[in-house]
């Protein structure tokens, strides 16, 4: 019995010790507190993550462990060191803190927490915060009872007396069903539509309009149903009502003590849509058609309409006790009583107008709130944790596109960080034109330093317009900067904002004094919103600025003009040495206007996806047309340029730019159709078909390259109702056979075959084949096979949906609307240019005229051999600038295009070949856009050196000739000469040193123009 009793006593003592040890681990509360204080644990949402917290009335401050900070995906900010201790006397050194938004009762709350390393707890809320939470919770519950009509759980309000209108262009209608979505997404969309229908927000429809849906998954796992209304938006006029600047909304908080942020529930859905416009918002979900009863998300005028409504409802309260930005309303007061009175006034207005709030997102009566991406107090502003989270996720850039995305993100911090551009200078070097992307130690060091700055706590002070401002300016070699300052209550200068701007090319050449004056002008004009109409101090480290008012001391008229620009401002100049100044970020290469870095990165991804759509790697014009109809971005062209320049495949496979040779005029679809064969490899033939009027293409894979297979595919094409009036093909055996002629004759279709050995005669389809070959190079890799049919379908779809400048629309649109005035006008304009071009380009030959015949590509086995080797005579002129010519040696009669023959009488035989050309007018410049070279390809050109008979230099090759600044007629005539490539090289042998030389790398032109043709010189005939 004694032994058993002893064991029980020892067990009890052991349990008491363990309990005390556990209590000691849990009681890490800061500063001296009593052991009798009570604690309560509970689980709440912290930055979107469910975590356990401890409410402890014995703690003087709020604390969070390093482990909990990492769990919510954040880092703490460095702050002033503080030594604290718990109730047992254990001391902790605190060097970091963090802002946290968490659920406090029925509302959200934002507080500052100190980060500590302590076992047994994660988040602890101290007595001051708990006292505020209890007091605010009681006041909020009273407001809930008083305004429960607008704080309901399910109800979506309706603004009284307001309807949204969708005024479209008469006669236009949108019928875009959209793509197929994933099964999981569609199930969620169907459930969402049922919910919206039960609430009366949508209804079943019988509309002849329909728009694509665009479901978006939200962070909470729910789905948001929006419409892709870019086609509808294109036929609706813009509502020009402007939204307030976010910075103005934030700066309205200056001097206030308490804030409440209200969020409207399903804001756009609280505005009804005009009855006669509802059918325009119809959309399909499965096989059911719905339409909106309320203003839909995705409509381009929704934000302007809603902002106008909110400004109207709160017109008497705006700027006095609240500000609005779309569905966010911030209410403020200088003290608690004023704040409570203001919040009741705002809630009363909302109730009178039928609006409802989302009480889950309300931040009620707090000294610090999260608003428009920043943490706001009555005195300061700093970026919220979302930006820091993004900074933690960034990895080192691997190419220029990733680098640009990173810099766009970091651009937000130029408002908060001094010396940003100085730190980023090595990185910006990689963005220079022609600079290869090589990530070296210098760039890595700059990147690390910028990321460290982005993760720090960066605070600026809100401007107080009752106090005087100070502007400091500075200039460097490449840029100028300024900083706006104000003194606080303690007399310490605080930063309000940074500003910077790069010098123009002309300004960079100026002297240091002129640059400093430019920096002064920039700083004052950049911050004119703050300092206009009031006195301020201009501070500089450049002594010459002190003599600003002394006209005689300025020295130059340019400085006087700068001074005259600033005469309307009231300021005094103060000189300080550079080490005593804040040193504005003068080396910045970026504008400090705020941008949404997430939106910018998203735009880059959208443009990149469109560029690589269907593997086509589209050019500038095609993407501008497609994306310009979907989005209204001011920087669209700039983003497109960046994406194309950053595309590795486009750089490895540059487009060879060629001019046109011939334009065929047509007036309607299927009037003329081109057909030809193209290949993926040597064993996979494809029949390609192109409509000359609309540029629409079709491609059919052939099992074998036989005339029977080709005829079968053409019969299938005609059988689909696609019956052309005339087709044009080459003279290959697949097309030049009786079977095809019989089929075409039965269907009343004319057949024209182009000149043998002259593929340019069917140039428009040859141009398409060039795009096909580029497509294959960019979308096939060694060792990686792709389905042939998939390649064909992607190319055809993408090409038909690509913008064509020659017709002013896509091929699909032209095929769908062949009577479009825009299409007719574009074809007429292009045709008119083509006729003028043809008259200036074509050379005429007469029957019986002696000529030289150019060798074909197959006959040419050397680039330096003469290209005109046979003599002949014109027998008869045929259609489309072709001729029947008789060879002098063999007596054979062949059909030749005008570019395959040259005048004999225009040539003289000397020791060096001379070409005399006939004078021609300017015939226009070469089209250098890869998306729009729709017409026939030209003949290849070689670099040449041509002189006219007077001996003056015209060019050193066509590529160089274009930029020489020579007269237009000489330059274009020189191009003609190069493109003809007639007698382009003269080989002389037997020189004095016994070496082979090229005495004349090209022919010499008498006047440098037009359709020059020629014969071989004496030495050419001997060595030919």
Phi, psi and omega in degrees: 000317180297319180297319179294321179294320179297319179296321179296320181294316179297320179296320179294318179296320180297319180294323178295317179297317180296320180294319178294321179297317179296319179296322179296321178294324182284329184272075177254019186295150197268147181067171188287120178225163181279148179290344185273358182295147183264149178234152178219129180259147175198164179254132179220171177275122178239110182052040177086357181246133179283123183220157177272131178238162176241122173269116186225113183283357179268353183268141179275336182226168175268138179226156176217145181278159178299324179297317180293325178297317179295325182296325178271009172075039184225175173229154178278163177262141175295138180214182180295140182291140180220135178257125179228164178218157180266187186291343179264002177090003178287129183262145179230140175261120181254123181235354182229156175213170183202147172271137181227134173257125184217167181277123178238096185071235181267358184233166174273150180220143179240125180220161176268133179239140173270140184266131184223151173259104182211137181279159171086000178205168181234302179230133178230131180254126186278179189293323181297315179294318180297323178296316177295319180298318181294316180293315180292324179298320179295316180294322180292322178295326176294318178294325178298319179292321183286326183237042182295340179296325181259000179243027181291164183283316190251330190294140171249123187287172175225123181293130183282133174075015182231132172228144177269143181243146175238089181275113182252164178292128181302139178088353179263148178210143182252127177224082181235107184282329177094179185268173179274134182258167181296155184300313181299317180296317181294325176296318178293323178295317179299318177295320179296319180295320177299320177295316180295323179292321179294332178273356179081016181276332174230165178211162177293148189228156172236030185288152172270359174264151168200144185238153177289147174272158177219082180289144182230126177281129179270162181300334181277007178090354178271167182247143175251128181263113175237165178251148174270090190258027186292329177288319176296318181298332181290336181253020178239136179290147180287138170272117189273009180295125188270148174275151178291153174290136182299323181294327177294321177297317181293317184290344175294345181280353185301132177085355180271158183251319184238145183223149169227132177249121179253144179236125181284141183277124180045061193308307184295331182288352180273001177246120181288152178262139180303137187305316184286354178254355187292328182293341180286345182259016183297149180207152179264137166231109189068233177253018180250141180251128180237164172217155184276139171268346184235172182295120186279156171282137184108344177284128191294336181264005184299315183295318179295318179297315183292320179296321177297319179296314181294319178296327178287319181294319184253030186298327181279337183265339183302138179071339178274313182222359181200165171221152180235146169221100186055242185269004177262129177237122176252124179249136184222164178202150182287336175216177186295318182295315179297317179300313182297322178294320180292320181293324177293323179295318179293315179298325178296316179298316180296320179295319180297331183259006172082017180274154177235155184248156172265097187289347177291338183251010181284134170250110192253130172043068180237158177273341176227129180229158176262117187218123174051045175081012180220155169268127188240133165240186179287352184232333189231167177216136175211153183295150183278177186291339182299323179290323178293321177302318180294322179298324180291334183275345183290139174249166180300134181298143179254347179205181185292325180295315177295324178295316178297320178298318178297315181293328177293322175296313183291343180303329180301326187279356177296340176286336187250336191251130176277140177074024183300310185292328177298320178290326185271357186305315179298329180288321180295336178300330182286345181269358180293148182298132179083356180276129177286149180276102177233111184272103184251183185298325180296315179292322180297319179295318178295318179299315180298320181292320179295316180297323178295321178293322180294332182273349179284162173282117182242120186237133168241157183262143178287139184290137175251109186285359175273348181250162181279145180263157174234133176242124173254136180233158178202154179227146176232196184291319189252342187205171178230153182217166179208155176225137179260126185236158171211151176274142176270190184296331181273001180085007179270137181284133181239146181279130175264315180195155173255155175214147180202158180202141179279152176284149172286171180301320180290321182292331180296335181277353183287164177284172185294323180294316179296321177297321179295322177294321176297322177295320177299312180298319179297313182300316182292316182287330179292323182256023184297335177299327183271323190255354180297129178083002179226162182277142178213171181251131174258119184248134182216157175254014179250117189300326184296337181292338179299334183264031183302320184279347182271105184298320184293337184276349184289315172093320184233155178295328181295319178293326177294321178294324176295317179297321179296327178296333187256010183294336183281352182261146183254106182208162174241146182265132179235126179264134174222152175291152186303324183290345181264001183255167177286345183057086177302155183285076186286341183270009182293140175253012186239150172281145185264008175296134186293137174228156177272103185296327179294319179294321179296316179296322179295321178296320178299319180293321179297315181294319179297318179297320179291322179299319183266005182304130180060013179075013187278339184050066187296157180270186187296307185299318181296319180286323177299320180293312184292308184286331178294336177276343183260327186225147176250078181253130178291331183259023184301311183297322180293318179294318178301316180299317180295319181295316181295317180294331181271000183278116182296318183295322179292325179289325179284336182234070182294148179281130175277119185271127181232151176272173180271158177246323186207143178240128180258124183274132175224159187240353184201161178296148177064013174290322178218127181234132178262143177226147179194172177252141177223163187229149167274314171221192184290347186244001184238087179281149179226134174273120179251139184228138182221132175271123186295328186282311185263348184068015177287141183238155172226148177221134180232127178286138179257141177288318178221158178267071179235158181295327179295317180294318179297315180297322180298318179293321179293320176299320178296320178297314180294325182293343178275012180088007181260080186255107179281159175278327182209140175241151178235130180223176172276185185262025178293159184294338179293335181249330182269074179212160185290327180301312179294320180299322179293317179297314181294321180295320179296330181263005178069036183251129176283153180229123178240130177250135184284168181300134177301148178062022178220079184293342179296342179298336175246050195294328184294321178284332174294324176296321177294324178295326177296319175297323179297317180294321175297319179300317180294319180297324184274348186233010174231138180235154179295134179080003181230110183268146175237149179300128184298315182296324178295318177300315182296313183297318180296318181295313182297313180299311181296319181293320180288338179261008181267139180295135177240116185295331182294337177244355176075016180194185176274163178295323179297317179294320178296322179291324182283324182236069183293341180269007181302133179296324180297319180294316180297315181297316181296317180294321179294317181296315179295322178295322179295318177297319183296320180296317178296318180298318183295317182296326181279334186269317188289137174255138184263143176236147182254157177296135181086358182283134178283139186218169167249145182252127180284148176286150178279169180298325180290329180281341181274112176250007179209133180290338184263002177281159178293145182264345175248112186236339184249144173261156180193188181215144179284123178271311184201146177273134179251188180283160175055045175058038173246156185221149167270120183238147179251125178288138184290320185285311187266339183078004180287145177256124181230155178268125183229145173280159184299334180281350181265000179229160182217149180293135179279325185286349180276359185246146172238148182260112175233183176296328174241140185291135176236134179248126175254124180252161177267144185291135179230158177279166175298130184242023173093161184264163181288139175284121184252022180256125184294336182278346193235008173281069187277343189269195188291149179280155178267176175281155183293155180238149176242153174294129183224168176232108189246137174234149176276178187294337179282351177093352180285145184283132176262311182198173173235049184112147187299318182299318179286328183301324186299328184252019185276346183079015177288168179300147185301318183294324178293317184295315181290323177296322178297321177300317178303315183299316180296317185293328180290327178055040182271127179047056192282344180218146181238117184262121176250133178243167175072036176291171186300324181271006176077006182262155176282138178218159175254103188292324177222111183292349177203175178283165178249133184264141179290315180230006174074028187230160154049215192274062180285134176233165185200176177238173181280148173286177184301311181295328179295319180293326182287326184257353186296000000 
